[in-house]
Amino acid sequence: MTPTQRSSISNGIWLCNNCSRLIDNDPASFPAELLHRWKAQAETLAASRHGRRHLRPKDVQDQMKMVLGALPPSVQDGAIANVHRASKAALESLDRRFSVETSFVRGESLYTLNALETVPFRFKVPAHRAPEWREQLRGLLDHGRRVKVNTKDVKIEGSDLMAHLFDGVEQGTLEIAPHGVEAAVRVSLRDAATGKDRELEPFAGRAYAGVKTFSVDAQSLGGLLRLGCEHDLAASASDNLNLSFELCTDVWEGGDIRFLPNFQAAYDLFAALAAGAAVDLELFARGLKVCRASYAPQAAADHVRDAYNRLGYLRRARRVADFLNRSIKYKADLRFTAEQHVALAEAADIIEGAHEGKLTSDVEATLTLTADDPEVLSSKVVGELLFVGSDPGPQIDVYGEVVQMPAIEIRVTNVVARPPKKIKRGATIKVTWKPTPQARCTYRYQSLGVPHN
């Protein structure tokens, strides 16, 4: 082959740096005939695409929706799984340093990349987005926090896979989640009044560390409780401990409020926190105790008071539902007014026999005498009165449902009457009953029978 033939474009083939070295170093495995065939196939494929716009991820999604929509429901699940497997294989072939998971949720394509080794790469961020990216990445490095940023107009170098995903999406979001380590947190509460300790169900999650702080994100009671903790590594005092307990009631959504799992444990926790209980923490990572800290808040945080208020509403709603033997569904996003909570609290108090008051005024009652000896009623009488309502009780709102309460009875005790001196058996008389210092009015619903203590 002459120098002119060797340097001719007809003898050239476009290869990446890695493949060109591989072919040059192993000519027996890559003869000229094979290379010419590859070149011809590539040129034929390129010619077939001439003048056509490159497919974008949205184009592929639209085509897949059209195809899957024509399939019987019995085979759609398998077809969708095959699409995800094919996407995973194609994306991983671009960069073997990552494992890829794909999903399509609420109209959005999600790609999860898990690095199998250290992968150096560089972002090229436009100037108007630099402050947002700088703040987010600083949070990752200093505190081990999750990054969530807009990828519009952002380029990436160092990974063909990531470059492909960035270039193929007009508008997207990048999340970088620190891996962290498995962690367990042992929590005990110290009662502010008695000083007694009570250990909670253990929390399990992950611990994350930056150059300035470390943090823990853990859950307990099947995800109902979430503990967040961040500590300044430069300080040893527990005053630098930022601690929060979150109530995650989505796990109860749609459940019968009478049978919600772990309700009492959650209520007891936030009741103790609202009362000023101190918190002792022990953090274990990979089975080893990492640290111990104490936290004694000066006042209950807003999120604690809010959770305690919501659980108080739920406790009273459960009491009403149980009394009426009625199924009421839990709604995690329900917001109730103060007036609705007061009405519910009054109904729960009546059910529990806690709705009573001190009688300070006279009570009039009409009596029909049936005593065998009318002379018995001629002296001072100490007794009790029962007033039975004929109208239904109030309607109250419980988790968006209108609940009709039964009619109310009022029992008046420890009142004194002095009937007329001359009375006959069977006579009807009006008597004024005067309260003693121990006189009380107790309310109850008619179907309850007796007040609950």
GUKOL-539027 format. One record per residue (C-alpha): residue number from 1; residue in three letters; chain; x, y, z. Coordinates in steps of 0.25 Angstrom, whole numbers, padded with zeros to 4 digits. Layout:
[rec NUM,"ALA","A",[X,Y,Z]] ...
//
This chain:
[rec 1,"MET","A",[0000,0000,0000]] [rec 2,"THR","A",[0006,0013,-0004]] [rec 3,"PRO","A",[0007,0025,0005]] [rec 4,"THR","A",[-0004,0032,-0003]] [rec 5,"GLN","A",[-0014,0020,-0001]] [rec 6,"ARG","A",[-0011,0019,0013]] [rec 7,"SER","A",[-0014,0033,0016]] [rec 8,"SER","A",[-0027,0033,0007]] [rec 9,"ILE","A",[-0040,0036,0014]] [rec 10,"SER","A",[-0045,0023,0008]] [rec 11,"ASN","A",[-0035,0015,0017]] [rec 12,"GLY","A",[-0039,0023,0030]] [rec 13,"ILE","A",[-0049,0019,0040]] [rec 14,"TRP","A",[-0054,0027,0052]] [rec 15,"LEU","A",[-0051,0021,0066]] [rec 16,"CYS","A",[-0050,0025,0080]] [rec 17,"ASN","A",[-0036,0026,0087]] [rec 18,"ASN","A",[-0038,0012,0094]] [rec 19,"CYS","A",[-0043,0004,0082]] [rec 20,"SER","A",[-0032,0010,0073]] [rec 21,"ARG","A",[-0021,0005,0083]] [rec 22,"LEU","A",[-0028,-0009,0084]] [rec 23,"ILE","A",[-0028,-0011,0069]] [rec 24,"ASP","A",[-0014,-0006,0067]] [rec 25,"ASN","A",[-0009,-0015,0077]] [rec 26,"ASP","A",[-0016,-0028,0072]] [rec 27,"PRO","A",[-0017,-0027,0057]] [rec 28,"ALA","A",[-0019,-0042,0056]] [rec 29,"SER","A",[-0033,-0041,0063]] [rec 30,"PHE","A",[-0037,-0029,0055]] [rec 31,"PRO","A",[-0033,-0031,0040]] [rec 32,"ALA","A",[-0035,-0020,0030]] [rec 33,"GLU","A",[-0047,-0027,0024]] [rec 34,"LEU","A",[-0054,-0027,0037]] [rec 35,"LEU","A",[-0051,-0012,0039]] [rec 36,"HIS","A",[-0056,-0009,0025]] [rec 37,"ARG","A",[-0069,-0016,0028]] [rec 38,"TRP","A",[-0071,-0008,0040]] [rec 39,"LYS","A",[-0068,0005,0033]] [rec 40,"ALA","A",[-0078,0001,0022]] [rec 41,"GLN","A",[-0089,-0003,0032]] [rec 42,"ALA","A",[-0087,0010,0040]] [rec 43,"GLU","A",[-0087,0019,0027]] [rec 44,"THR","A",[-0100,0012,0023]] [rec 45,"LEU","A",[-0107,0014,0037]] [rec 46,"ALA","A",[-0102,0029,0036]] [rec 47,"ALA","A",[-0108,0031,0022]] [rec 48,"SER","A",[-0121,0025,0027]] [rec 49,"ARG","A",[-0122,0035,0038]] [rec 50,"HIS","A",[-0118,0047,0029]] [rec 51,"GLY","A",[-0128,0059,0030]] [rec 52,"ARG","A",[-0135,0052,0042]] [rec 53,"ARG","A",[-0135,0058,0056]] [rec 54,"HIS","A",[-0129,0050,0067]] [rec 55,"LEU","A",[-0138,0043,0076]] [rec 56,"ARG","A",[-0140,0049,0089]] [rec 57,"PRO","A",[-0145,0042,0102]] [rec 58,"LYS","A",[-0159,0048,0100]] [rec 59,"ASP","A",[-0160,0042,0086]] [rec 60,"VAL","A",[-0156,0028,0091]] [rec 61,"GLN","A",[-0167,0030,0103]] [rec 62,"ASP","A",[-0177,0034,0093]] [rec 63,"GLN","A",[-0175,0022,0084]] [rec 64,"MET","A",[-0175,0012,0095]] [rec 65,"LYS","A",[-0188,0018,0101]] [rec 66,"MET","A",[-0194,0016,0087]] [rec 67,"VAL","A",[-0189,0002,0086]] [rec 68,"LEU","A",[-0192,-0002,0100]] [rec 69,"GLY","A",[-0206,0004,0098]] [rec 70,"ALA","A",[-0209,-0006,0087]] [rec 71,"LEU","A",[-0205,-0018,0096]] [rec 72,"PRO","A",[-0215,-0027,0104]] [rec 73,"PRO","A",[-0214,-0023,0119]] [rec 74,"SER","A",[-0209,-0038,0122]] [rec 75,"VAL","A",[-0196,-0035,0115]] [rec 76,"GLN","A",[-0194,-0020,0118]] [rec 77,"ASP","A",[-0187,-0023,0131]] [rec 78,"GLY","A",[-0177,-0032,0124]] [rec 79,"ALA","A",[-0175,-0023,0113]] [rec 80,"ILE","A",[-0172,-0011,0122]] [rec 81,"ALA","A",[-0162,-0020,0130]] [rec 82,"ASN","A",[-0155,-0023,0117]] [rec 83,"VAL","A",[-0154,-0009,0113]] [rec 84,"HIS","A",[-0147,-0005,0127]] [rec 85,"ARG","A",[-0138,-0017,0126]] [rec 86,"ALA","A",[-0134,-0013,0111]] [rec 87,"SER","A",[-0132,0002,0116]] [rec 88,"LYS","A",[-0123,-0003,0128]] [rec 89,"ALA","A",[-0114,-0011,0119]] [rec 90,"ALA","A",[-0113,0000,0108]] [rec 91,"LEU","A",[-0110,0011,0119]] [rec 92,"GLU","A",[-0100,0002,0127]] [rec 93,"SER","A",[-0092,-0001,0114]] [rec 94,"LEU","A",[-0089,0014,0113]] [rec 95,"ASP","A",[-0081,0014,0126]] [rec 96,"ARG","A",[-0079,0000,0133]] [rec 97,"ARG","A",[-0075,0008,0146]] [rec 98,"PHE","A",[-0090,0010,0149]] [rec 99,"SER","A",[-0102,0001,0151]] [rec 100,"VAL","A",[-0114,0007,0146]] [rec 101,"GLU","A",[-0129,0006,0151]] [rec 102,"THR","A",[-0140,0012,0142]] [rec 103,"SER","A",[-0155,0015,0146]] [rec 104,"PHE","A",[-0166,0024,0141]] [rec 105,"VAL","A",[-0174,0030,0152]] [rec 106,"ARG","A",[-0185,0040,0150]] [rec 107,"GLY","A",[-0181,0044,0136]] [rec 108,"GLU","A",[-0166,0046,0139]] [rec 109,"SER","A",[-0155,0037,0135]] [rec 110,"LEU","A",[-0146,0034,0147]] [rec 111,"TYR","A",[-0131,0028,0146]] [rec 112,"THR","A",[-0124,0024,0158]] [rec 113,"LEU","A",[-0109,0022,0156]] [rec 114,"ASN","A",[-0101,0015,0167]] [rec 115,"ALA","A",[-0086,0016,0166]] [rec 116,"LEU","A",[-0079,0003,0167]] [rec 117,"GLU","A",[-0065,0010,0168]] [rec 118,"THR","A",[-0060,0024,0170]] [rec 119,"VAL","A",[-0064,0032,0157]] [rec 120,"PRO","A",[-0058,0046,0155]] [rec 121,"PHE","A",[-0066,0055,0147]] [rec 122,"ARG","A",[-0068,0070,0145]] [rec 123,"PHE","A",[-0080,0079,0143]] [rec 124,"LYS","A",[-0080,0091,0134]] [rec 125,"VAL","A",[-0091,0100,0140]] [rec 126,"PRO","A",[-0096,0113,0134]] [rec 127,"ALA","A",[-0093,0126,0142]] [rec 128,"HIS","A",[-0107,0128,0146]] [rec 129,"ARG","A",[-0109,0115,0152]] [rec 130,"ALA","A",[-0095,0115,0159]] [rec 131,"PRO","A",[-0100,0120,0173]] [rec 132,"GLU","A",[-0111,0109,0174]] [rec 133,"TRP","A",[-0101,0098,0171]] [rec 134,"ARG","A",[-0090,0104,0180]] [rec 135,"GLU","A",[-0100,0104,0191]] [rec 136,"GLN","A",[-0105,0090,0189]] [rec 137,"LEU","A",[-0091,0084,0187]] [rec 138,"ARG","A",[-0086,0091,0199]] [rec 139,"GLY","A",[-0097,0085,0207]] [rec 140,"LEU","A",[-0093,0071,0202]] [rec 141,"LEU","A",[-0078,0073,0206]] [rec 142,"ASP","A",[-0080,0080,0219]] [rec 143,"HIS","A",[-0092,0073,0225]] [rec 144,"GLY","A",[-0094,0060,0216]] [rec 145,"ARG","A",[-0107,0066,0211]] [rec 146,"ARG","A",[-0115,0061,0199]] [rec 147,"VAL","A",[-0113,0070,0186]] [rec 148,"LYS","A",[-0125,0074,0178]] [rec 149,"VAL","A",[-0123,0083,0166]] [rec 150,"ASN","A",[-0128,0087,0153]] [rec 151,"THR","A",[-0120,0082,0141]] [rec 152,"LYS","A",[-0125,0091,0130]] [rec 153,"ASP","A",[-0113,0096,0122]] [rec 154,"VAL","A",[-0103,0088,0130]] [rec 155,"LYS","A",[-0093,0079,0123]] [rec 156,"ILE","A",[-0084,0068,0130]] [rec 157,"GLU","A",[-0071,0062,0126]] [rec 158,"GLY","A",[-0064,0049,0131]] [rec 159,"SER","A",[-0076,0039,0128]] [rec 160,"ASP","A",[-0082,0036,0115]] [rec 161,"LEU","A",[-0094,0031,0122]] [rec 162,"MET","A",[-0097,0044,0130]] [rec 163,"ALA","A",[-0094,0052,0118]] [rec 164,"HIS","A",[-0104,0044,0110]] [rec 165,"LEU","A",[-0115,0046,0121]] [rec 166,"PHE","A",[-0112,0061,0123]] [rec 167,"ASP","A",[-0111,0064,0107]] [rec 168,"GLY","A",[-0124,0056,0105]] [rec 169,"VAL","A",[-0133,0064,0115]] [rec 170,"GLU","A",[-0138,0078,0113]] [rec 171,"GLN","A",[-0142,0080,0127]] [rec 172,"GLY","A",[-0139,0071,0138]] [rec 173,"THR","A",[-0134,0070,0153]] [rec 174,"LEU","A",[-0121,0063,0158]] [rec 175,"GLU","A",[-0121,0057,0172]] [rec 176,"ILE","A",[-0108,0053,0178]] [rec 177,"ALA","A",[-0111,0044,0191]] [rec 178,"PRO","A",[-0099,0042,0200]] [rec 179,"HIS","A",[-0098,0027,0203]] [rec 180,"GLY","A",[-0096,0028,0218]] [rec 181,"VAL","A",[-0095,0016,0227]] [rec 182,"GLU","A",[-0105,0007,0234]] [rec 183,"ALA","A",[-0108,0013,0248]] [rec 184,"ALA","A",[-0117,0009,0260]] [rec 185,"VAL","A",[-0121,0019,0270]] [rec 186,"ARG","A",[-0125,0016,0284]] [rec 187,"VAL","A",[-0134,0027,0290]] [rec 188,"SER","A",[-0139,0028,0305]] [rec 189,"LEU","A",[-0148,0039,0311]] [rec 190,"ARG","A",[-0146,0045,0325]] [rec 191,"ASP","A",[-0159,0050,0331]] [rec 192,"ALA","A",[-0157,0065,0335]] [rec 193,"ALA","A",[-0165,0063,0348]] [rec 194,"THR","A",[-0161,0049,0353]] [rec 195,"GLY","A",[-0147,0048,0347]] [rec 196,"LYS","A",[-0151,0033,0342]] [rec 197,"ASP","A",[-0145,0028,0329]] [rec 198,"ARG","A",[-0154,0021,0319]] [rec 199,"GLU","A",[-0147,0014,0307]] [rec 200,"LEU","A",[-0154,0015,0293]] [rec 201,"GLU","A",[-0155,0005,0282]] [rec 202,"PRO","A",[-0141,0006,0275]] [rec 203,"PHE","A",[-0139,0014,0262]] [rec 204,"ALA","A",[-0132,0009,0250]] [rec 205,"GLY","A",[-0127,0017,0238]] [rec 206,"ARG","A",[-0114,0023,0233]] [rec 207,"ALA","A",[-0103,0033,0238]] [rec 208,"TYR","A",[-0097,0043,0229]] [rec 209,"ALA","A",[-0084,0051,0231]] [rec 210,"GLY","A",[-0078,0064,0225]] [rec 211,"VAL","A",[-0066,0071,0229]] [rec 212,"LYS","A",[-0074,0080,0238]] [rec 213,"THR","A",[-0085,0072,0244]] [rec 214,"PHE","A",[-0091,0058,0244]] [rec 215,"SER","A",[-0106,0054,0244]] [rec 216,"VAL","A",[-0115,0043,0246]] [rec 217,"ASP","A",[-0128,0040,0238]] [rec 218,"ALA","A",[-0135,0028,0245]] [rec 219,"GLN","A",[-0149,0022,0246]] [rec 220,"SER","A",[-0157,0014,0257]] [rec 221,"LEU","A",[-0171,0008,0258]] [rec 222,"GLY","A",[-0172,0004,0244]] [rec 223,"GLY","A",[-0168,0017,0238]] [rec 224,"LEU","A",[-0178,0025,0247]] [rec 225,"LEU","A",[-0167,0032,0255]] [rec 226,"ARG","A",[-0155,0039,0248]] [rec 227,"LEU","A",[-0143,0044,0256]] [rec 228,"GLY","A",[-0134,0054,0250]] [rec 229,"CYS","A",[-0121,0058,0257]] [rec 230,"GLU","A",[-0110,0067,0253]] [rec 231,"HIS","A",[-0097,0070,0262]] [rec 232,"ASP","A",[-0086,0080,0260]] [rec 233,"LEU","A",[-0073,0072,0259]] [rec 234,"ALA","A",[-0065,0084,0265]] [rec 235,"ALA","A",[-0073,0085,0278]] [rec 236,"SER","A",[-0074,0075,0289]] [rec 237,"ALA","A",[-0086,0081,0296]] [rec 238,"SER","A",[-0100,0075,0294]] [rec 239,"ASP","A",[-0105,0089,0292]] [rec 240,"ASN","A",[-0100,0088,0278]] [rec 241,"LEU","A",[-0109,0076,0276]] [rec 242,"ASN","A",[-0121,0079,0266]] [rec 243,"LEU","A",[-0131,0068,0269]] [rec 244,"SER","A",[-0145,0066,0263]] [rec 245,"PHE","A",[-0156,0056,0264]] [rec 246,"GLU","A",[-0166,0055,0252]] [rec 247,"LEU","A",[-0179,0048,0252]] [rec 248,"CYS","A",[-0181,0042,0238]] [rec 249,"THR","A",[-0196,0038,0238]] [rec 250,"ASP","A",[-0196,0034,0223]] [rec 251,"VAL","A",[-0195,0020,0228]] [rec 252,"TRP","A",[-0209,0021,0234]] [rec 253,"GLU","A",[-0216,0027,0222]] [rec 254,"GLY","A",[-0229,0021,0220]] [rec 255,"GLY","A",[-0229,0012,0232]] [rec 256,"ASP","A",[-0240,0011,0242]] [rec 257,"ILE","A",[-0236,0021,0253]] [rec 258,"ARG","A",[-0240,0011,0264]] [rec 259,"PHE","A",[-0229,0001,0260]] [rec 260,"LEU","A",[-0217,0009,0256]] [rec 261,"PRO","A",[-0204,0002,0259]] [rec 262,"ASN","A",[-0195,0008,0269]] [rec 263,"PHE","A",[-0204,0020,0272]] [rec 264,"GLN","A",[-0202,0019,0287]] [rec 265,"ALA","A",[-0187,0018,0286]] [rec 266,"ALA","A",[-0187,0031,0277]] [rec 267,"TYR","A",[-0196,0038,0286]] [rec 268,"ASP","A",[-0188,0035,0299]] [rec 269,"LEU","A",[-0175,0040,0292]] [rec 270,"PHE","A",[-0181,0054,0288]] [rec 271,"ALA","A",[-0188,0055,0301]] [rec 272,"ALA","A",[-0175,0054,0308]] [rec 273,"LEU","A",[-0168,0063,0299]] [rec 274,"ALA","A",[-0179,0074,0300]] [rec 275,"ALA","A",[-0177,0073,0315]] [rec 276,"GLY","A",[-0162,0076,0314]] [rec 277,"ALA","A",[-0156,0062,0315]] [rec 278,"ALA","A",[-0141,0061,0313]] [rec 279,"VAL","A",[-0136,0052,0302]] [rec 280,"ASP","A",[-0124,0042,0303]] [rec 281,"LEU","A",[-0118,0037,0290]] [rec 282,"GLU","A",[-0108,0026,0287]] [rec 283,"LEU","A",[-0103,0024,0273]] [rec 284,"PHE","A",[-0098,0011,0267]] [rec 285,"ALA","A",[-0092,0010,0254]] [rec 286,"ARG","A",[-0089,-0004,0248]] [rec 287,"GLY","A",[-0091,-0010,0262]] [rec 288,"LEU","A",[-0081,-0001,0269]] [rec 289,"LYS","A",[-0085,0011,0279]] [rec 290,"VAL","A",[-0081,0023,0272]] [rec 291,"CYS","A",[-0086,0034,0282]] [rec 292,"ARG","A",[-0096,0038,0293]] [rec 293,"ALA","A",[-0103,0051,0295]] [rec 294,"SER","A",[-0113,0057,0304]] [rec 295,"TYR","A",[-0124,0068,0299]] [rec 296,"ALA","A",[-0132,0076,0309]] [rec 297,"PRO","A",[-0141,0086,0302]] [rec 298,"GLN","A",[-0144,0098,0309]] [rec 299,"ALA","A",[-0158,0098,0302]] [rec 300,"ALA","A",[-0166,0089,0293]] [rec 301,"ALA","A",[-0163,0092,0278]] [rec 302,"ASP","A",[-0174,0096,0269]] [rec 303,"HIS","A",[-0173,0082,0262]] [rec 304,"VAL","A",[-0175,0075,0275]] [rec 305,"ARG","A",[-0187,0083,0279]] [rec 306,"ASP","A",[-0193,0082,0265]] [rec 307,"ALA","A",[-0192,0066,0266]] [rec 308,"TYR","A",[-0197,0066,0280]] [rec 309,"ASN","A",[-0209,0074,0276]] [rec 310,"ARG","A",[-0212,0065,0264]] [rec 311,"LEU","A",[-0210,0052,0272]] [rec 312,"GLY","A",[-0219,0058,0283]] [rec 313,"TYR","A",[-0230,0060,0273]] [rec 314,"LEU","A",[-0228,0046,0268]] [rec 315,"ARG","A",[-0229,0041,0282]] [rec 316,"ARG","A",[-0242,0047,0284]] [rec 317,"ALA","A",[-0247,0043,0270]] [rec 318,"ARG","A",[-0244,0029,0274]] [rec 319,"ARG","A",[-0252,0030,0287]] [rec 320,"VAL","A",[-0264,0035,0279]] [rec 321,"ALA","A",[-0263,0024,0268]] [rec 322,"ASP","A",[-0261,0013,0278]] [rec 323,"PHE","A",[-0273,0018,0287]] [rec 324,"LEU","A",[-0282,0018,0274]] [rec 325,"ASN","A",[-0276,0006,0268]] [rec 326,"ARG","A",[-0274,0013,0255]] [rec 327,"SER","A",[-0263,0012,0245]] [rec 328,"ILE","A",[-0256,0025,0242]] [rec 329,"LYS","A",[-0245,0026,0232]] [rec 330,"TYR","A",[-0232,0033,0235]] [rec 331,"LYS","A",[-0228,0045,0226]] [rec 332,"ALA","A",[-0213,0049,0228]] [rec 333,"ASP","A",[-0215,0062,0221]] [rec 334,"LEU","A",[-0228,0066,0229]] [rec 335,"ARG","A",[-0227,0080,0235]] [rec 336,"PHE","A",[-0237,0083,0246]] [rec 337,"THR","A",[-0241,0096,0253]] [rec 338,"ALA","A",[-0240,0100,0268]] [rec 339,"GLU","A",[-0256,0100,0268]] [rec 340,"GLN","A",[-0256,0086,0263]] [rec 341,"HIS","A",[-0246,0081,0272]] [rec 342,"VAL","A",[-0253,0087,0284]] [rec 343,"ALA","A",[-0267,0080,0280]] [rec 344,"LEU","A",[-0260,0067,0279]] [rec 345,"ALA","A",[-0253,0069,0292]] [rec 346,"GLU","A",[-0266,0071,0299]] [rec 347,"ALA","A",[-0272,0059,0293]] [rec 348,"ALA","A",[-0260,0050,0297]] [rec 349,"ASP","A",[-0261,0056,0311]] [rec 350,"ILE","A",[-0276,0052,0312]] [rec 351,"ILE","A",[-0273,0038,0308]] [rec 352,"GLU","A",[-0261,0037,0318]] [rec 353,"GLY","A",[-0270,0043,0329]] [rec 354,"ALA","A",[-0261,0055,0331]] [rec 355,"HIS","A",[-0271,0065,0326]] [rec 356,"GLU","A",[-0277,0070,0340]] [rec 357,"GLY","A",[-0278,0083,0347]] [rec 358,"LYS","A",[-0281,0089,0360]] [rec 359,"LEU","A",[-0296,0093,0363]] [rec 360,"THR","A",[-0297,0107,0368]] [rec 361,"SER","A",[-0312,0111,0366]] [rec 362,"ASP","A",[-0325,0105,0370]] [rec 363,"VAL","A",[-0332,0094,0362]] [rec 364,"GLU","A",[-0347,0093,0361]] [rec 365,"ALA","A",[-0354,0079,0359]] [rec 366,"THR","A",[-0368,0074,0359]] [rec 367,"LEU","A",[-0371,0062,0367]] [rec 368,"THR","A",[-0382,0052,0368]] [rec 369,"LEU","A",[-0382,0046,0382]] [rec 370,"THR","A",[-0383,0031,0383]] [rec 371,"ALA","A",[-0378,0029,0397]] [rec 372,"ASP","A",[-0386,0020,0406]] [rec 373,"ASP","A",[-0384,0030,0417]] [rec 374,"PRO","A",[-0385,0045,0412]] [rec 375,"GLU","A",[-0379,0049,0426]] [rec 376,"VAL","A",[-0366,0044,0421]] [rec 377,"LEU","A",[-0365,0056,0411]] [rec 378,"SER","A",[-0369,0066,0421]] [rec 379,"SER","A",[-0354,0067,0426]] [rec 380,"LYS","A",[-0342,0071,0418]] [rec 381,"VAL","A",[-0339,0062,0406]] [rec 382,"VAL","A",[-0325,0060,0401]] [rec 383,"GLY","A",[-0324,0053,0387]] [rec 384,"GLU","A",[-0321,0054,0372]] [rec 385,"LEU","A",[-0329,0057,0360]] [rec 386,"LEU","A",[-0328,0052,0346]] [rec 387,"PHE","A",[-0332,0060,0334]] [rec 388,"VAL","A",[-0334,0052,0321]] [rec 389,"GLY","A",[-0333,0060,0308]] [rec 390,"SER","A",[-0343,0057,0297]] [rec 391,"ASP","A",[-0335,0063,0285]] [rec 392,"PRO","A",[-0323,0057,0278]] [rec 393,"GLY","A",[-0309,0061,0283]] [rec 394,"PRO","A",[-0300,0070,0275]] [rec 395,"GLN","A",[-0294,0067,0261]] [rec 396,"ILE","A",[-0279,0068,0261]] [rec 397,"ASP","A",[-0269,0067,0250]] [rec 398,"VAL","A",[-0259,0055,0251]] [rec 399,"TYR","A",[-0249,0054,0240]] [rec 400,"GLY","A",[-0258,0060,0230]] [rec 401,"GLU","A",[-0270,0052,0234]] [rec 402,"VAL","A",[-0283,0057,0241]] [rec 403,"VAL","A",[-0285,0049,0253]] [rec 404,"GLN","A",[-0298,0050,0260]] [rec 405,"MET","A",[-0297,0048,0276]] [rec 406,"PRO","A",[-0308,0042,0284]] [rec 407,"ALA","A",[-0317,0050,0293]] [rec 408,"ILE","A",[-0311,0055,0306]] [rec 409,"GLU","A",[-0315,0052,0321]] [rec 410,"ILE","A",[-0312,0061,0332]] [rec 411,"ARG","A",[-0310,0055,0346]] [rec 412,"VAL","A",[-0311,0065,0358]] [rec 413,"THR","A",[-0306,0060,0371]] [rec 414,"ASN","A",[-0305,0065,0385]] [rec 415,"VAL","A",[-0317,0075,0385]] [rec 416,"VAL","A",[-0326,0078,0397]] [rec 417,"ALA","A",[-0341,0080,0396]] [rec 418,"ARG","A",[-0352,0083,0407]] [rec 419,"PRO","A",[-0366,0079,0401]] [rec 420,"PRO","A",[-0378,0085,0407]] [rec 421,"LYS","A",[-0382,0080,0421]] [rec 422,"LYS","A",[-0396,0076,0417]] [rec 423,"ILE","A",[-0396,0067,0405]] [rec 424,"LYS","A",[-0404,0055,0401]] [rec 425,"ARG","A",[-0400,0042,0394]] [rec 426,"GLY","A",[-0401,0043,0379]] [rec 427,"ALA","A",[-0401,0058,0379]] [rec 428,"THR","A",[-0392,0066,0369]] [rec 429,"ILE","A",[-0384,0077,0375]] [rec 430,"LYS","A",[-0373,0086,0370]] [rec 431,"VAL","A",[-0360,0086,0379]] [rec 432,"THR","A",[-0348,0095,0378]] [rec 433,"TRP","A",[-0335,0087,0381]] [rec 434,"LYS","A",[-0324,0095,0386]] [rec 435,"PRO","A",[-0309,0091,0384]] [rec 436,"THR","A",[-0300,0086,0395]] [rec 437,"PRO","A",[-0285,0089,0395]] [rec 438,"GLN","A",[-0283,0075,0388]] [rec 439,"ALA","A",[-0294,0077,0378]] [rec 440,"ARG","A",[-0290,0073,0364]] [rec 441,"CYS","A",[-0296,0072,0350]] [rec 442,"THR","A",[-0291,0060,0341]] [rec 443,"TYR","A",[-0294,0059,0326]] [rec 444,"ARG","A",[-0295,0046,0319]] [rec 445,"TYR","A",[-0301,0040,0306]] [rec 446,"GLN","A",[-0313,0032,0307]] [rec 447,"SER","A",[-0308,0020,0301]] [rec 448,"LEU","A",[-0296,0020,0309]] [rec 449,"GLY","A",[-0303,0014,0322]] [rec 450,"VAL","A",[-0293,0019,0332]] [rec 451,"PRO","A",[-0282,0029,0331]] [rec 452,"HIS","A",[-0268,0023,0328]] [rec 453,"ASN","A",[-0257,0026,0337]] 
//
